[in-house]
């Protein structure tokens, strides 16, 4: 049985291809002759989207805390600062500096926040 790999409409028999075993950045794959490579520019976009999804529950919880702090009259500034940090996490220079998929994957939300 022949298996085929389709990357952006380019379909090839995968029996002669070197394909990454990690599919984290599958949507960033591209053909380079008989090797499937990961386009790091596309992988960074995917990684930022994953970080946005990972931070969403934290931002939602902070929204609740912020409203409670406003009602209590104290603590809102610190919560607002935490929300800003989370929102800006996708602009972290370490993401753009990552040169390999493994280096990029290591930059999860906890690592970027120093937790």
GROMACS elastic network, one bead per residue, 0.5 to 0.9 nm:
[ bonds ]
;  ai    aj funct       b0    kb
    2    13     6  0.68407   500
    2    14     6  0.78395   500
    2    15     6  0.75109   500
    3    12     6  0.84905   500
    3    13     6  0.59523   500
    3    14     6  0.58399   500
    3    15     6  0.71366   500
    4    11     6  0.63674   500
    4    12     6  0.53836   500
    4    14     6  0.52430   500
    4    15     6  0.81322   500
    5    10     6  0.79984   500
    5    11     6  0.54967   500
    5    12     6  0.53732   500
    5    13     6  0.63462   500
    5    14     6  0.57565   500
    6     9     6  0.57375   500
    6    10     6  0.54764   500
    6    12     6  0.65950   500
    7    10     6  0.52347   500
    7    11     6  0.64754   500
    7    12     6  0.85698   500
    7    27     6  0.82024   500
    7    28     6  0.89748   500
    7    29     6  0.69106   500
    7    30     6  0.64645   500
    7    31     6  0.75936   500
    8    11     6  0.81853   500
    8    27     6  0.89669   500
    8    29     6  0.89864   500
    8    30     6  0.82103   500
   10    31     6  0.85004   500
   11    14     6  0.89532   500
   12    15     6  0.88445   500
   12    16     6  0.89217   500
   12    17     6  0.84114   500
   13    16     6  0.67868   500
   13    17     6  0.75257   500
   14    17     6  0.50178   500
   14    18     6  0.79237   500
   14    19     6  0.80220   500
   14    34     6  0.88613   500
   15    18     6  0.84453   500
   16    34     6  0.66116   500
   16    35     6  0.87849   500
   17    33     6  0.84168   500
   17    35     6  0.55446   500
   17    36     6  0.69563   500
   18    34     6  0.62686   500
   18    36     6  0.59528   500
   18    37     6  0.87282   500
   19    22     6  0.88869   500
   19    34     6  0.87675   500
   19    35     6  0.63939   500
   19    36     6  0.51007   500
   19    37     6  0.76245   500
   20    23     6  0.69980   500
   20    26     6  0.86879   500
   20    29     6  0.87800   500
   20    35     6  0.87705   500
   20    36     6  0.67900   500
   20    37     6  0.74293   500
   20    38     6  0.83242   500
   22    25     6  0.76167   500
   22    26     6  0.79595   500
   23    27     6  0.84330   500
   24    27     6  0.82551   500
   24    43     6  0.87983   500
   24    46     6  0.89802   500
   24   101     6  0.87054   500
   24   105     6  0.84634   500
   25    28     6  0.53410   500
   25    29     6  0.69668   500
   25    38     6  0.70817   500
   25    39     6  0.87394   500
   25    42     6  0.83092   500
   25    43     6  0.56964   500
   25    44     6  0.89718   500
   25    46     6  0.70103   500
   25    47     6  0.80922   500
   25   101     6  0.77967   500
   26    29     6  0.54422   500
   26    38     6  0.78067   500
   26    43     6  0.85442   500
   27    30     6  0.87106   500
   27    38     6  0.86597   500
   27    42     6  0.77843   500
   27    43     6  0.77315   500
   27    46     6  0.79182   500
   28    37     6  0.82040   500
   28    38     6  0.54464   500
   28    39     6  0.52832   500
   28    40     6  0.73384   500
   28    41     6  0.81238   500
   28    42     6  0.51539   500
   28    43     6  0.53878   500
   28    44     6  0.89773   500
   28    46     6  0.78887   500
   29    36     6  0.62112   500
   29    37     6  0.55145   500
   29    39     6  0.60476   500
   29    42     6  0.85110   500
   29    43     6  0.85441   500
   30    35     6  0.84167   500
   30    36     6  0.55655   500
   30    37     6  0.53539   500
   30    38     6  0.61900   500
   30    39     6  0.65575   500
   31    34     6  0.69608   500
   31    35     6  0.60004   500
   31    37     6  0.62041   500
   31    38     6  0.87557   500
   32    35     6  0.51911   500
   32    36     6  0.60257   500
   32    37     6  0.65817   500
   33    36     6  0.78823   500
   38    41     6  0.87416   500
   38    42     6  0.80225   500
   38    43     6  0.70425   500
   38   100     6  0.86759   500
   38   101     6  0.74918   500
   39    42     6  0.54619   500
   39    43     6  0.61093   500
   39    44     6  0.87343   500
   40    44     6  0.60112   500
   40    45     6  0.86270   500
   40    98     6  0.83983   500
   40    99     6  0.70978   500
   40   100     6  0.71626   500
   40   101     6  0.71313   500
   40   104     6  0.89175   500
   41    44     6  0.53225   500
   41    45     6  0.66716   500
   41    46     6  0.89594   500
   41    96     6  0.86077   500
   42    45     6  0.51627   500
   42    46     6  0.63718   500
   42    47     6  0.86518   500
   43    46     6  0.50181   500
   43    47     6  0.60267   500
   43    48     6  0.85734   500
   43   101     6  0.73870   500
   43   104     6  0.82201   500
   44    48     6  0.60883   500
   44    49     6  0.85628   500
   44    95     6  0.69349   500
   44    96     6  0.72769   500
   44    98     6  0.85009   500
   44   101     6  0.87673   500
   44   104     6  0.73729   500
   45    48     6  0.51952   500
   45    49     6  0.63172   500
   45    50     6  0.87139   500
   46    49     6  0.51187   500
   46    50     6  0.62624   500
   46    51     6  0.87164   500
   47    51     6  0.61962   500
   47    52     6  0.86276   500
   47    90     6  0.87284   500
   47    95     6  0.85092   500
   47   104     6  0.74287   500
   47   105     6  0.75264   500
   47   107     6  0.88872   500
   47   108     6  0.87944   500
   48    52     6  0.61893   500
   48    53     6  0.87081   500
   48    89     6  0.86481   500
   48    90     6  0.55569   500
   48    91     6  0.86580   500
   48    95     6  0.83401   500
   49    52     6  0.50402   500
   49    53     6  0.63858   500
   49    54     6  0.86634   500
   49    90     6  0.84460   500
   50    53     6  0.51461   500
   50    54     6  0.61623   500
   50    55     6  0.86802   500
   51    55     6  0.60636   500
   51    56     6  0.85619   500
   51    89     6  0.79708   500
   51    90     6  0.70209   500
   51   108     6  0.70760   500
   51   109     6  0.63733   500
   52    55     6  0.52576   500
   52    56     6  0.61897   500
   52    86     6  0.88801   500
   52    87     6  0.82044   500
   52    89     6  0.85516   500
   52    90     6  0.75169   500
   53    56     6  0.53307   500
   53    57     6  0.79548   500
   54    57     6  0.69917   500
   54    58     6  0.79453   500
   54   108     6  0.88215   500
   54   109     6  0.71899   500
   55    58     6  0.52793   500
   55    59     6  0.62550   500
   55    60     6  0.87288   500
   55    86     6  0.67955   500
   55    87     6  0.81958   500
   55    89     6  0.89704   500
   55   109     6  0.72896   500
   56    59     6  0.51623   500
   56    60     6  0.61992   500
   56    61     6  0.87052   500
   57    60     6  0.50264   500
   57    61     6  0.62171   500
   57    62     6  0.85957   500
   58    61     6  0.51516   500
   58    62     6  0.61765   500
   58    63     6  0.86280   500
   58    83     6  0.85514   500
   58    86     6  0.82756   500
   59    63     6  0.61230   500
   59    64     6  0.88022   500
   59    82     6  0.87901   500
   59    83     6  0.62694   500
   59    86     6  0.73306   500
   59    87     6  0.82939   500
   60    63     6  0.50656   500
   60    64     6  0.66521   500
   60    65     6  0.88522   500
   61    64     6  0.52736   500
   61    65     6  0.63659   500
   61    66     6  0.86234   500
   62    66     6  0.58639   500
   62    67     6  0.85383   500
   62    79     6  0.66207   500
   62    80     6  0.82058   500
   62    82     6  0.79848   500
   62    83     6  0.68145   500
   63    66     6  0.50298   500
   63    67     6  0.63338   500
   63    68     6  0.87185   500
   63    79     6  0.83918   500
   63    80     6  0.87631   500
   63    83     6  0.82205   500
   64    67     6  0.52804   500
   64    68     6  0.63437   500
   64    69     6  0.86623   500
   65    68     6  0.50866   500
   65    69     6  0.60899   500
   65    70     6  0.86183   500
   65    76     6  0.81125   500
   65    79     6  0.73082   500
   66    69     6  0.50074   500
   66    70     6  0.61718   500
   66    71     6  0.86432   500
   66    75     6  0.77903   500
   66    76     6  0.54375   500
   66    77     6  0.85015   500
   66    78     6  0.89694   500
   66    79     6  0.59677   500
   66    80     6  0.71377   500
   67    70     6  0.50704   500
   67    71     6  0.62855   500
   67    72     6  0.86181   500
   67    76     6  0.78485   500
   68    71     6  0.51023   500
   68    72     6  0.61348   500
   68    73     6  0.84811   500
   68    74     6  0.89950   500
   68    76     6  0.83389   500
   69    73     6  0.58551   500
   69    74     6  0.54054   500
   69    75     6  0.53814   500
   69    76     6  0.50889   500
   69    77     6  0.88459   500
   69    79     6  0.83062   500
   70    74     6  0.64480   500
   70    75     6  0.75907   500
   70    76     6  0.58796   500
   71    74     6  0.80633   500
   72    75     6  0.82072   500
   72    76     6  0.89948   500
   73    76     6  0.76369   500
   74    77     6  0.78782   500
   75    78     6  0.56566   500
   75    79     6  0.65866   500
   75    80     6  0.88184   500
   76    79     6  0.51743   500
   76    80     6  0.60472   500
   76    81     6  0.86191   500
   77    80     6  0.50418   500
   77    81     6  0.62166   500
   77    82     6  0.87371   500
   78    81     6  0.50761   500
   78    82     6  0.63597   500
   78    83     6  0.87512   500
   79    82     6  0.50288   500
   79    83     6  0.62385   500
   79    84     6  0.86413   500
   80    83     6  0.50461   500
   80    84     6  0.62103   500
   80    85     6  0.86704   500
   81    84     6  0.50644   500
   81    85     6  0.62404   500
   81    86     6  0.87168   500
   82    85     6  0.50770   500
   82    86     6  0.63088   500
   82    87     6  0.86684   500
   83    86     6  0.51258   500
   83    87     6  0.61437   500
   83    88     6  0.86157   500
   84    87     6  0.50289   500
   84    88     6  0.60934   500
   84    89     6  0.85879   500
   85    88     6  0.52300   500
   85    89     6  0.61967   500
   85   113     6  0.82807   500
   86    89     6  0.52301   500
   86    90     6  0.82666   500
   86   109     6  0.87709   500
   86   113     6  0.81905   500
   87    90     6  0.72257   500
   87    91     6  0.86592   500
   88    91     6  0.54749   500
   88    92     6  0.71538   500
   89    92     6  0.54363   500
   89   109     6  0.78399   500
   89   112     6  0.71496   500
   89   113     6  0.78834   500
   90    93     6  0.86124   500
   90    95     6  0.75747   500
   91    94     6  0.86043   500
   91    95     6  0.75632   500
   91    96     6  0.82868   500
   92    95     6  0.58283   500
   92    96     6  0.74557   500
   92   112     6  0.77096   500
   93    96     6  0.53384   500
   93    97     6  0.61788   500
   93    98     6  0.87869   500
   94    98     6  0.61460   500
   94   104     6  0.84231   500
   94   107     6  0.77378   500
   94   112     6  0.83337   500
   95    98     6  0.53916   500
   95    99     6  0.88996   500
   95   103     6  0.86758   500
   95   104     6  0.64003   500
   95   107     6  0.70905   500
   96    99     6  0.80984   500
   96   104     6  0.87889   500
   97   104     6  0.87638   500
   98   101     6  0.76752   500
   98   102     6  0.86128   500
   98   103     6  0.56083   500
   98   104     6  0.54415   500
   98   107     6  0.87958   500
   99   102     6  0.85917   500
   99   103     6  0.67516   500
   99   104     6  0.74344   500
  100   103     6  0.52150   500
  100   104     6  0.62991   500
  100   105     6  0.87079   500
  101   104     6  0.50148   500
  101   105     6  0.60990   500
  101   106     6  0.86157   500
  102   105     6  0.50597   500
  102   106     6  0.61912   500
  102   107     6  0.89169   500
  103   106     6  0.52056   500
  103   107     6  0.68699   500
  104   107     6  0.54440   500
  104   108     6  0.81484   500
  105   108     6  0.64548   500
  106   111     6  0.74862   500
  107   110     6  0.79611   500
  107   111     6  0.56890   500
  107   112     6  0.59523   500
  108   111     6  0.53438   500
  108   112     6  0.61787   500
  108   113     6  0.86106   500
  109   112     6  0.51684   500
  109   113     6  0.60955   500
  109   114     6  0.85104   500
  109   115     6  0.85187   500
  110   113     6  0.51423   500
  110   114     6  0.60270   500
  110   115     6  0.50046   500
  111   114     6  0.50107   500
  111   115     6  0.60365   500
  112   115     6  0.77782   500
